[in-house]
Amino acid sequence: MDRSFKFSEFINFLEVDLEISSSAIAIALRTHQQWHDPLPMLLWQYGLISIEQLTRIFDWLEMQTHKDFKF
């Protein structure tokens, strides 16, 4: 995952745009910190988000990567 965006922006996207509860995010974050698995995949594997939400997350991450890219 490209870290050119602020992690807080990503968490805000999850909470505001996708309406994922902070407790669901906290569950995935604990595992992410321990095993370093990708946070979006952990949310999906634990059944905390749908496949549609997972797709939106990857789209958002891709947009963030391209947003700062300059030709």
PDB file with SEQRES, HELIX, SHEET and CRYST1 records, atoms N, CA, C and O in Angstrom:
SEQRES   1 A   71  MET ASP ARG SER PHE LYS PHE SER GLU PHE ILE ASN PHE          
SEQRES   2 A   71  LEU GLU VAL ASP LEU GLU ILE SER SER SER ALA ILE ALA          
SEQRES   3 A   71  ILE ALA LEU ARG THR HIS GLN GLN TRP HIS ASP PRO LEU          
SEQRES   4 A   71  PRO MET LEU LEU TRP GLN TYR GLY LEU ILE SER ILE GLU          
SEQRES   5 A   71  GLN LEU THR ARG ILE PHE ASP TRP LEU GLU MET GLN THR          
SEQRES   6 A   71  HIS LYS ASP PHE LYS PHE                                      
HELIX    1 AA1 PHE A    7  ASN A   12  1                                   6    
HELIX    2 AA2 PHE A   13  ASP A   17  3                                   5    
HELIX    3 AA3 SER A   22  TRP A   35  1                                  14    
HELIX    4 AA4 LEU A   39  GLN A   45  1                                   7    
HELIX    5 AA5 ILE A   51  LYS A   67  1                                  17    
CRYST1    1.000    1.000    1.000  90.00  90.00  90.00 P 1           1          
ATOM      1  N   MET A   1       0.848  -1.158   0.000  1.00  0.00           N  
ATOM      2  CA  MET A   1       0.000   0.000   0.000  1.00  0.00           C  
ATOM      3  C   MET A   1       0.900   1.229   0.000  1.00  0.00           C  
ATOM      4  O   MET A   1       1.814   1.330   0.818  1.00  0.00           O  
ATOM      5  N   ASP A   2       0.650   2.142  -0.893  1.00  0.00           N  
ATOM      6  CA  ASP A   2       1.419   3.376  -0.993  1.00  0.00           C  
ATOM      7  C   ASP A   2       1.058   4.268   0.187  1.00  0.00           C  
ATOM      8  O   ASP A   2      -0.119   4.489   0.469  1.00  0.00           O  
ATOM      9  N   ARG A   3       2.073   4.776   0.872  1.00  0.00           N  
ATOM     10  CA  ARG A   3       1.848   5.587   2.054  1.00  0.00           C  
ATOM     11  C   ARG A   3       1.977   7.076   1.765  1.00  0.00           C  
ATOM     12  O   ARG A   3       2.269   7.846   2.680  1.00  0.00           O  
ATOM     13  N   SER A   4       1.765   7.515   0.505  1.00  0.00           N  
ATOM     14  CA  SER A   4       1.878   8.933   0.184  1.00  0.00           C  
ATOM     15  C   SER A   4       0.720   9.740   0.763  1.00  0.00           C  
ATOM     16  O   SER A   4       0.825  10.961   0.875  1.00  0.00           O  
ATOM     17  N   PHE A   5      -0.364   9.097   1.127  1.00  0.00           N  
ATOM     18  CA  PHE A   5      -1.475   9.777   1.763  1.00  0.00           C  
ATOM     19  C   PHE A   5      -1.349   9.585   3.272  1.00  0.00           C  
ATOM     20  O   PHE A   5      -0.613   8.715   3.737  1.00  0.00           O  
ATOM     21  N   LYS A   6      -2.064  10.395   4.020  1.00  0.00           N  
ATOM     22  CA  LYS A   6      -2.044  10.269   5.469  1.00  0.00           C  
ATOM     23  C   LYS A   6      -2.956   9.136   5.908  1.00  0.00           C  
ATOM     24  O   LYS A   6      -4.071   8.986   5.407  1.00  0.00           O  
ATOM     25  N   PHE A   7      -2.465   8.344   6.850  1.00  0.00           N  
ATOM     26  CA  PHE A   7      -3.243   7.227   7.356  1.00  0.00           C  
ATOM     27  C   PHE A   7      -4.572   7.713   7.925  1.00  0.00           C  
ATOM     28  O   PHE A   7      -5.585   7.023   7.814  1.00  0.00           O  
ATOM     29  N   SER A   8      -4.572   8.894   8.533  1.00  0.00           N  
ATOM     30  CA  SER A   8      -5.808   9.437   9.101  1.00  0.00           C  
ATOM     31  C   SER A   8      -6.847   9.694   8.014  1.00  0.00           C  
ATOM     32  O   SER A   8      -8.045   9.552   8.259  1.00  0.00           O  
ATOM     33  N   GLU A   9      -6.398  10.072   6.810  1.00  0.00           N  
ATOM     34  CA  GLU A   9      -7.329  10.266   5.695  1.00  0.00           C  
ATOM     35  C   GLU A   9      -7.982   8.937   5.315  1.00  0.00           C  
ATOM     36  O   GLU A   9      -9.172   8.888   5.002  1.00  0.00           O  
ATOM     37  N   PHE A  10      -7.203   7.875   5.345  1.00  0.00           N  
ATOM     38  CA  PHE A  10      -7.717   6.554   5.019  1.00  0.00           C  
ATOM     39  C   PHE A  10      -8.761   6.120   6.053  1.00  0.00           C  
ATOM     40  O   PHE A  10      -9.833   5.633   5.692  1.00  0.00           O  
ATOM     41  N   ILE A  11      -8.448   6.296   7.321  1.00  0.00           N  
ATOM     42  CA  ILE A  11      -9.390   5.922   8.383  1.00  0.00           C  
ATOM     43  C   ILE A  11     -10.661   6.763   8.262  1.00  0.00           C  
ATOM     44  O   ILE A  11     -11.765   6.247   8.438  1.00  0.00           O  
ATOM     45  N   ASN A  12     -10.512   8.038   7.966  1.00  0.00           N  
ATOM     46  CA  ASN A  12     -11.673   8.916   7.776  1.00  0.00           C  
ATOM     47  C   ASN A  12     -12.534   8.416   6.615  1.00  0.00           C  
ATOM     48  O   ASN A  12     -13.761   8.402   6.719  1.00  0.00           O  
ATOM     49  N   PHE A  13     -11.909   8.009   5.520  1.00  0.00           N  
ATOM     50  CA  PHE A  13     -12.645   7.455   4.380  1.00  0.00           C  
ATOM     51  C   PHE A  13     -13.442   6.219   4.817  1.00  0.00           C  
ATOM     52  O   PHE A  13     -14.612   6.073   4.463  1.00  0.00           O  
ATOM     53  N   LEU A  14     -12.809   5.343   5.580  1.00  0.00           N  
ATOM     54  CA  LEU A  14     -13.492   4.129   6.029  1.00  0.00           C  
ATOM     55  C   LEU A  14     -14.701   4.467   6.901  1.00  0.00           C  
ATOM     56  O   LEU A  14     -15.778   3.893   6.736  1.00  0.00           O  
ATOM     57  N   GLU A  15     -14.510   5.408   7.831  1.00  0.00           N  
ATOM     58  CA  GLU A  15     -15.584   5.739   8.771  1.00  0.00           C  
ATOM     59  C   GLU A  15     -16.690   6.571   8.137  1.00  0.00           C  
ATOM     60  O   GLU A  15     -17.871   6.317   8.371  1.00  0.00           O  
ATOM     61  N   VAL A  16     -16.317   7.558   7.340  1.00  0.00           N  
ATOM     62  CA  VAL A  16     -17.310   8.504   6.807  1.00  0.00           C  
ATOM     63  C   VAL A  16     -17.945   7.991   5.514  1.00  0.00           C  
ATOM     64  O   VAL A  16     -19.167   7.883   5.415  1.00  0.00           O  
ATOM     65  N   ASP A  17     -17.121   7.681   4.541  1.00  0.00           N  
ATOM     66  CA  ASP A  17     -17.647   7.295   3.227  1.00  0.00           C  
ATOM     67  C   ASP A  17     -18.235   5.887   3.222  1.00  0.00           C  
ATOM     68  O   ASP A  17     -19.286   5.651   2.627  1.00  0.00           O  
ATOM     69  N   LEU A  18     -17.559   4.961   3.881  1.00  0.00           N  
ATOM     70  CA  LEU A  18     -18.034   3.576   3.869  1.00  0.00           C  
ATOM     71  C   LEU A  18     -18.856   3.215   5.097  1.00  0.00           C  
ATOM     72  O   LEU A  18     -19.431   2.129   5.171  1.00  0.00           O  
ATOM     73  N   GLU A  19     -18.910   4.144   6.075  1.00  0.00           N  
ATOM     74  CA  GLU A  19     -19.693   3.947   7.292  1.00  0.00           C  
ATOM     75  C   GLU A  19     -19.304   2.668   8.042  1.00  0.00           C  
ATOM     76  O   GLU A  19     -20.160   1.926   8.522  1.00  0.00           O  
ATOM     77  N   ILE A  20     -17.996   2.433   8.129  1.00  0.00           N  
ATOM     78  CA  ILE A  20     -17.480   1.308   8.897  1.00  0.00           C  
ATOM     79  C   ILE A  20     -17.273   1.799  10.321  1.00  0.00           C  
ATOM     80  O   ILE A  20     -16.690   2.862  10.539  1.00  0.00           O  
ATOM     81  N   SER A  21     -17.743   1.038  11.273  1.00  0.00           N  
ATOM     82  CA  SER A  21     -17.659   1.477  12.665  1.00  0.00           C  
ATOM     83  C   SER A  21     -16.208   1.533  13.139  1.00  0.00           C  
ATOM     84  O   SER A  21     -15.349   0.794  12.658  1.00  0.00           O  
ATOM     85  N   SER A  22     -15.963   2.416  14.079  1.00  0.00           N  
ATOM     86  CA  SER A  22     -14.606   2.532  14.624  1.00  0.00           C  
ATOM     87  C   SER A  22     -14.208   1.253  15.350  1.00  0.00           C  
ATOM     88  O   SER A  22     -13.025   0.917  15.391  1.00  0.00           O  
ATOM     89  N   SER A  23     -15.161   0.539  15.918  1.00  0.00           N  
ATOM     90  CA  SER A  23     -14.830  -0.721  16.595  1.00  0.00           C  
ATOM     91  C   SER A  23     -14.413  -1.794  15.586  1.00  0.00           C  
ATOM     92  O   SER A  23     -13.518  -2.590  15.868  1.00  0.00           O  
ATOM     93  N   ALA A  24     -15.052  -1.822  14.418  1.00  0.00           N  
ATOM     94  CA  ALA A  24     -14.655  -2.769  13.374  1.00  0.00           C  
ATOM     95  C   ALA A  24     -13.243  -2.449  12.873  1.00  0.00           C  
ATOM     96  O   ALA A  24     -12.432  -3.349  12.654  1.00  0.00           O  
ATOM     97  N   ILE A  25     -12.968  -1.173  12.699  1.00  0.00           N  
ATOM     98  CA  ILE A  25     -11.640  -0.762  12.253  1.00  0.00           C  
ATOM     99  C   ILE A  25     -10.604  -1.122  13.308  1.00  0.00           C  
ATOM    100  O   ILE A  25      -9.508  -1.572  12.973  1.00  0.00           O  
ATOM    101  N   ALA A  26     -10.940  -0.927  14.579  1.00  0.00           N  
ATOM    102  CA  ALA A  26     -10.016  -1.244  15.672  1.00  0.00           C  
ATOM    103  C   ALA A  26      -9.672  -2.728  15.701  1.00  0.00           C  
ATOM    104  O   ALA A  26      -8.526  -3.094  15.963  1.00  0.00           O  
ATOM    105  N   ILE A  27     -10.645  -3.576  15.436  1.00  0.00           N  
ATOM    106  CA  ILE A  27     -10.398  -5.026  15.394  1.00  0.00           C  
ATOM    107  C   ILE A  27      -9.363  -5.353  14.322  1.00  0.00           C  
ATOM    108  O   ILE A  27      -8.398  -6.076  14.572  1.00  0.00           O  
ATOM    109  N   ALA A  28      -9.578  -4.813  13.134  1.00  0.00           N  
ATOM    110  CA  ALA A  28      -8.649  -5.077  12.028  1.00  0.00           C  
ATOM    111  C   ALA A  28      -7.281  -4.458  12.290  1.00  0.00           C  
ATOM    112  O   ALA A  28      -6.259  -5.046  11.938  1.00  0.00           O  
ATOM    113  N   LEU A  29      -7.253  -3.277  12.906  1.00  0.00           N  
ATOM    114  CA  LEU A  29      -5.977  -2.612  13.196  1.00  0.00           C  
ATOM    115  C   LEU A  29      -5.122  -3.423  14.166  1.00  0.00           C  
ATOM    116  O   LEU A  29      -3.901  -3.481  14.016  1.00  0.00           O  
ATOM    117  N   ARG A  30      -5.749  -4.043  15.151  1.00  0.00           N  
ATOM    118  CA  ARG A  30      -4.980  -4.865  16.102  1.00  0.00           C  
ATOM    119  C   ARG A  30      -4.265  -5.998  15.377  1.00  0.00           C  
ATOM    120  O   ARG A  30      -3.090  -6.259  15.638  1.00  0.00           O  
ATOM    121  N   THR A  31      -4.960  -6.666  14.477  1.00  0.00           N  
ATOM    122  CA  THR A  31      -4.338  -7.756  13.724  1.00  0.00           C  
ATOM    123  C   THR A  31      -3.308  -7.213  12.754  1.00  0.00           C  
ATOM    124  O   THR A  31      -2.245  -7.807  12.576  1.00  0.00           O  
ATOM    125  N   HIS A  32      -3.617  -6.088  12.126  1.00  0.00           N  
ATOM    126  CA  HIS A  32      -2.678  -5.456  11.190  1.00  0.00           C  
ATOM    127  C   HIS A  32      -1.368  -5.123  11.888  1.00  0.00           C  
ATOM    128  O   HIS A  32      -0.296  -5.362  11.332  1.00  0.00           O  
ATOM    129  N   GLN A  33      -1.435  -4.586  13.077  1.00  0.00           N  
ATOM    130  CA  GLN A  33      -0.229  -4.209  13.812  1.00  0.00           C  
ATOM    131  C   GLN A  33       0.583  -5.424  14.221  1.00  0.00           C  
ATOM    132  O   GLN A  33       1.810  -5.359  14.292  1.00  0.00           O  
ATOM    133  N   GLN A  34      -0.086  -6.520  14.485  1.00  0.00           N  
ATOM    134  CA  GLN A  34       0.612  -7.733  14.907  1.00  0.00           C  
ATOM    135  C   GLN A  34       1.215  -8.483  13.727  1.00  0.00           C  
ATOM    136  O   GLN A  34       2.364  -8.920  13.799  1.00  0.00           O  
ATOM    137  N   TRP A  35       0.465  -8.638  12.646  1.00  0.00           N  
ATOM    138  CA  TRP A  35       0.890  -9.486  11.532  1.00  0.00           C  
ATOM    139  C   TRP A  35       1.247  -8.703  10.267  1.00  0.00           C  
ATOM    140  O   TRP A  35       1.807  -9.277   9.333  1.00  0.00           O  
ATOM    141  N   HIS A  36       0.935  -7.417  10.218  1.00  0.00           N  
ATOM    142  CA  HIS A  36       1.237  -6.556   9.065  1.00  0.00           C  
ATOM    143  C   HIS A  36       0.499  -6.963   7.791  1.00  0.00           C  
ATOM    144  O   HIS A  36       0.945  -6.671   6.681  1.00  0.00           O  
ATOM    145  N   ASP A  37      -0.637  -7.641   7.967  1.00  0.00           N  
ATOM    146  CA  ASP A  37      -1.481  -7.956   6.816  1.00  0.00           C  
ATOM    147  C   ASP A  37      -2.177  -6.672   6.359  1.00  0.00           C  
ATOM    148  O   ASP A  37      -2.400  -5.772   7.169  1.00  0.00           O  
ATOM    149  N   PRO A  38      -2.520  -6.576   5.077  1.00  0.00           N  
ATOM    150  CA  PRO A  38      -3.186  -5.367   4.576  1.00  0.00           C  
ATOM    151  C   PRO A  38      -4.532  -5.137   5.275  1.00  0.00           C  
ATOM    152  O   PRO A  38      -5.368  -6.037   5.350  1.00  0.00           O  
ATOM    153  N   LEU A  39      -4.720  -3.942   5.772  1.00  0.00           N  
ATOM    154  CA  LEU A  39      -5.929  -3.597   6.514  1.00  0.00           C  
ATOM    155  C   LEU A  39      -7.209  -3.849   5.709  1.00  0.00           C  
ATOM    156  O   LEU A  39      -8.157  -4.404   6.265  1.00  0.00           O  
ATOM    157  N   PRO A  40      -7.281  -3.468   4.432  1.00  0.00           N  
ATOM    158  CA  PRO A  40      -8.522  -3.743   3.686  1.00  0.00           C  
ATOM    159  C   PRO A  40      -8.859  -5.235   3.641  1.00  0.00           C  
ATOM    160  O   PRO A  40     -10.024  -5.616   3.761  1.00  0.00           O  
ATOM    161  N   MET A  41      -7.853  -6.063   3.470  1.00  0.00           N  
ATOM    162  CA  MET A  41      -8.104  -7.505   3.397  1.00  0.00           C  
ATOM    163  C   MET A  41      -8.553  -8.052   4.750  1.00  0.00           C  
ATOM    164  O   MET A  41      -9.401  -8.943   4.807  1.00  0.00           O  
ATOM    165  N   LEU A  42      -8.000  -7.533   5.821  1.00  0.00           N  
ATOM    166  CA  LEU A  42      -8.421  -7.976   7.152  1.00  0.00           C  
ATOM    167  C   LEU A  42      -9.883  -7.617   7.408  1.00  0.00           C  
ATOM    168  O   LEU A  42     -10.646  -8.427   7.935  1.00  0.00           O  
ATOM    169  N   LEU A  43     -10.264  -6.409   7.034  1.00  0.00           N  
ATOM    170  CA  LEU A  43     -11.666  -6.011   7.200  1.00  0.00           C  
ATOM    171  C   LEU A  43     -12.587  -6.962   6.445  1.00  0.00           C  
ATOM    172  O   LEU A  43     -13.638  -7.351   6.954  1.00  0.00           O  
ATOM    173  N   TRP A  44     -12.196  -7.328   5.247  1.00  0.00           N  
ATOM    174  CA  TRP A  44     -13.025  -8.220   4.432  1.00  0.00           C  
ATOM    175  C   TRP A  44     -13.008  -9.650   4.980  1.00  0.00           C  
ATOM    176  O   TRP A  44     -14.055 -10.290   5.080  1.00  0.00           O  
ATOM    177  N   GLN A  45     -11.825 -10.148   5.333  1.00  0.00           N  
ATOM    178  CA  GLN A  45     -11.713 -11.520   5.841  1.00  0.00           C  
ATOM    179  C   GLN A  45     -12.506 -11.730   7.128  1.00  0.00           C  
ATOM    180  O   GLN A  45     -13.049 -12.809   7.361  1.00  0.00           O  
ATOM    181  N   TYR A  46     -12.568 -10.691   7.962  1.00  0.00           N  
ATOM    182  CA  TYR A  46     -13.329 -10.793   9.203  1.00  0.00           C  
ATOM    183  C   TYR A  46     -14.820 -10.551   8.991  1.00  0.00           C  
ATOM    184  O   TYR A  46     -15.598 -10.601   9.944  1.00  0.00           O  
ATOM    185  N   GLY A  47     -15.221 -10.292   7.756  1.00  0.00           N  
ATOM    186  CA  GLY A  47     -16.633 -10.066   7.465  1.00  0.00           C  
ATOM    187  C   GLY A  47     -17.133  -8.705   7.920  1.00  0.00           C  
ATOM    188  O   GLY A  47     -18.331  -8.508   8.121  1.00  0.00           O  
ATOM    189  N   LEU A  48     -16.196  -7.758   8.082  1.00  0.00           N  
ATOM    190  CA  LEU A  48     -16.560  -6.428   8.557  1.00  0.00           C  
ATOM    191  C   LEU A  48     -16.950  -5.491   7.418  1.00  0.00           C  
ATOM    192  O   LEU A  48     -17.557  -4.445   7.649  1.00  0.00           O  
ATOM    193  N   ILE A  49     -16.600  -5.867   6.186  1.00  0.00           N  
ATOM    194  CA  ILE A  49     -16.987  -5.103   4.999  1.00  0.00           C  
ATOM    195  C   ILE A  49     -17.401  -6.082   3.905  1.00  0.00           C  
ATOM    196  O   ILE A  49     -17.040  -7.259   3.933  1.00  0.00           O  
ATOM    197  N   SER A  50     -18.152  -5.579   2.960  1.00  0.00           N  
ATOM    198  CA  SER A  50     -18.591  -6.390   1.812  1.00  0.00           C  
ATOM    199  C   SER A  50     -17.530  -6.334   0.711  1.00  0.00           C  
ATOM    200  O   SER A  50     -16.593  -5.539   0.772  1.00  0.00           O  
ATOM    201  N   ILE A  51     -17.696  -7.180  -0.279  1.00  0.00           N  
ATOM    202  CA  ILE A  51     -16.771  -7.162  -1.422  1.00  0.00           C  
ATOM    203  C   ILE A  51     -16.885  -5.836  -2.172  1.00  0.00           C  
ATOM    204  O   ILE A  51     -15.900  -5.355  -2.732  1.00  0.00           O  
ATOM    205  N   GLU A  52     -18.081  -5.243  -2.186  1.00  0.00           N  
ATOM    206  CA  GLU A  52     -18.262  -3.945  -2.828  1.00  0.00           C  
ATOM    207  C   GLU A  52     -17.475  -2.857  -2.084  1.00  0.00           C  
ATOM    208  O   GLU A  52     -16.850  -1.996  -2.703  1.00  0.00           O  
ATOM    209  N   GLN A  53     -17.517  -2.911  -0.764  1.00  0.00           N  
ATOM    210  CA  GLN A  53     -16.749  -1.943   0.020  1.00  0.00           C  
ATOM    211  C   GLN A  53     -15.246  -2.150  -0.182  1.00  0.00           C  
ATOM    212  O   GLN A  53     -14.486  -1.185  -0.261  1.00  0.00           O  
ATOM    213  N   LEU A  54     -14.830  -3.398  -0.263  1.00  0.00           N  
ATOM    214  CA  LEU A  54     -13.420  -3.701  -0.512  1.00  0.00           C  
ATOM    215  C   LEU A  54     -12.985  -3.105  -1.848  1.00  0.00           C  
ATOM    216  O   LEU A  54     -11.900  -2.534  -1.954  1.00  0.00           O  
ATOM    217  N   THR A  55     -13.820  -3.237  -2.848  1.00  0.00           N  
ATOM    218  CA  THR A  55     -13.517  -2.667  -4.164  1.00  0.00           C  
ATOM    219  C   THR A  55     -13.410  -1.148  -4.075  1.00  0.00           C  
ATOM    220  O   THR A  55     -12.511  -0.555  -4.671  1.00  0.00           O  
ATOM    221  N   ARG A  56     -14.314  -0.521  -3.341  1.00  0.00           N  
ATOM    222  CA  ARG A  56     -14.254   0.943  -3.164  1.00  0.00           C  
ATOM    223  C   ARG A  56     -12.978   1.358  -2.449  1.00  0.00           C  
ATOM    224  O   ARG A  56     -12.391   2.392  -2.771  1.00  0.00           O  
ATOM    225  N   ILE A  57     -12.543   0.555  -1.477  1.00  0.00           N  
ATOM    226  CA  ILE A  57     -11.294   0.866  -0.770  1.00  0.00           C  
ATOM    227  C   ILE A  57     -10.122   0.825  -1.739  1.00  0.00           C  
ATOM    228  O   ILE A  57      -9.299   1.740  -1.760  1.00  0.00           O  
ATOM    229  N   PHE A  58     -10.044  -0.228  -2.537  1.00  0.00           N  
ATOM    230  CA  PHE A  58      -8.926  -0.330  -3.483  1.00  0.00           C  
ATOM    231  C   PHE A  58      -8.984   0.784  -4.520  1.00  0.00           C  
ATOM    232  O   PHE A  58      -7.943   1.294  -4.934  1.00  0.00           O  
ATOM    233  N   ASP A  59     -10.179   1.167  -4.944  1.00  0.00           N  
ATOM    234  CA  ASP A  59     -10.312   2.302  -5.868  1.00  0.00           C  
ATOM    235  C   ASP A  59      -9.810   3.585  -5.212  1.00  0.00           C  
ATOM    236  O   ASP A  59      -9.101   4.370  -5.841  1.00  0.00           O  
ATOM    237  N   TRP A  60     -10.176   3.795  -3.954  1.00  0.00           N  
ATOM    238  CA  TRP A  60      -9.739   4.992  -3.231  1.00  0.00           C  
ATOM    239  C   TRP A  60      -8.220   5.007  -3.093  1.00  0.00           C  
ATOM    240  O   TRP A  60      -7.579   6.035  -3.312  1.00  0.00           O  
ATOM    241  N   LEU A  61      -7.653   3.862  -2.730  1.00  0.00           N  
ATOM    242  CA  LEU A  61      -6.195   3.780  -2.579  1.00  0.00           C  
ATOM    243  C   LEU A  61      -5.490   4.068  -3.899  1.00  0.00           C  
ATOM    244  O   LEU A  61      -4.462   4.744  -3.923  1.00  0.00           O  
ATOM    245  N   GLU A  62      -6.037   3.563  -4.980  1.00  0.00           N  
ATOM    246  CA  GLU A  62      -5.443   3.820  -6.295  1.00  0.00           C  
ATOM    247  C   GLU A  62      -5.524   5.308  -6.647  1.00  0.00           C  
ATOM    248  O   GLU A  62      -4.571   5.878  -7.178  1.00  0.00           O  
ATOM    249  N   MET A  63      -6.661   5.928  -6.351  1.00  0.00           N  
ATOM    250  CA  MET A  63      -6.797   7.371  -6.620  1.00  0.00           C  
ATOM    251  C   MET A  63      -5.778   8.172  -5.815  1.00  0.00           C  
ATOM    252  O   MET A  63      -5.222   9.147  -6.320  1.00  0.00           O  
ATOM    253  N   GLN A  64      -5.532   7.776  -4.583  1.00  0.00           N  
ATOM    254  CA  GLN A  64      -4.566   8.490  -3.745  1.00  0.00           C  
ATOM    255  C   GLN A  64      -3.161   8.356  -4.314  1.00  0.00           C  
ATOM    256  O   GLN A  64      -2.369   9.296  -4.248  1.00  0.00           O  
ATOM    257  N   THR A  65      -2.853   7.205  -4.866  1.00  0.00           N  
ATOM    258  CA  THR A  65      -1.549   6.968  -5.458  1.00  0.00           C  
ATOM    259  C   THR A  65      -1.339   7.854  -6.678  1.00  0.00           C  
ATOM    260  O   THR A  65      -0.260   8.415  -6.865  1.00  0.00           O  
ATOM    261  N   HIS A  66      -2.372   7.979  -7.509  1.00  0.00           N  
ATOM    262  CA  HIS A  66      -2.269   8.765  -8.728  1.00  0.00           C  
ATOM    263  C   HIS A  66      -2.442  10.255  -8.498  1.00  0.00           C  
ATOM    264  O   HIS A  66      -1.999  11.068  -9.309  1.00  0.00           O  
ATOM    265  N   LYS A  67      -3.085  10.615  -7.399  1.00  0.00           N  
ATOM    266  CA  LYS A  67      -3.339  12.022  -7.096  1.00  0.00           C  
ATOM    267  C   LYS A  67      -2.044  12.818  -6.966  1.00  0.00           C  
ATOM    268  O   LYS A  67      -1.970  13.957  -7.426  1.00  0.00           O  
ATOM    269  N   ASP A  68      -1.039  12.237  -6.353  1.00  0.00           N  
ATOM    270  CA  ASP A  68       0.224  12.932  -6.121  1.00  0.00           C  
ATOM    271  C   ASP A  68       1.249  12.707  -7.219  1.00  0.00           C  
ATOM    272  O   ASP A  68       2.344  13.267  -7.177  1.00  0.00           O  
ATOM    273  N   PHE A  69       0.895  11.888  -8.200  1.00  0.00           N  
ATOM    274  CA  PHE A  69       1.834  11.599  -9.286  1.00  0.00           C  
ATOM    275  C   PHE A  69       1.856  12.766 -10.267  1.00  0.00           C  
ATOM    276  O   PHE A  69       0.812  13.213 -10.743  1.00  0.00           O  
ATOM    277  N   LYS A  70       3.032  13.242 -10.555  1.00  0.00           N  
ATOM    278  CA  LYS A  70       3.171  14.373 -11.465  1.00  0.00           C  
ATOM    279  C   LYS A  70       3.974  13.937 -12.687  1.00  0.00           C  
ATOM    280  O   LYS A  70       4.954  13.201 -12.576  1.00  0.00           O  
ATOM    281  N   PHE A  71       3.538  14.406 -13.851  1.00  0.00           N  
ATOM    282  CA  PHE A  71       4.237  14.065 -15.101  1.00  0.00           C  
ATOM    283  C   PHE A  71       5.398  14.997 -15.333  1.00  0.00           C  
ATOM    284  O   PHE A  71       6.104  14.867 -16.333  1.00  0.00           O  
TER     285      PHE A  71                                                      
END                                                                             
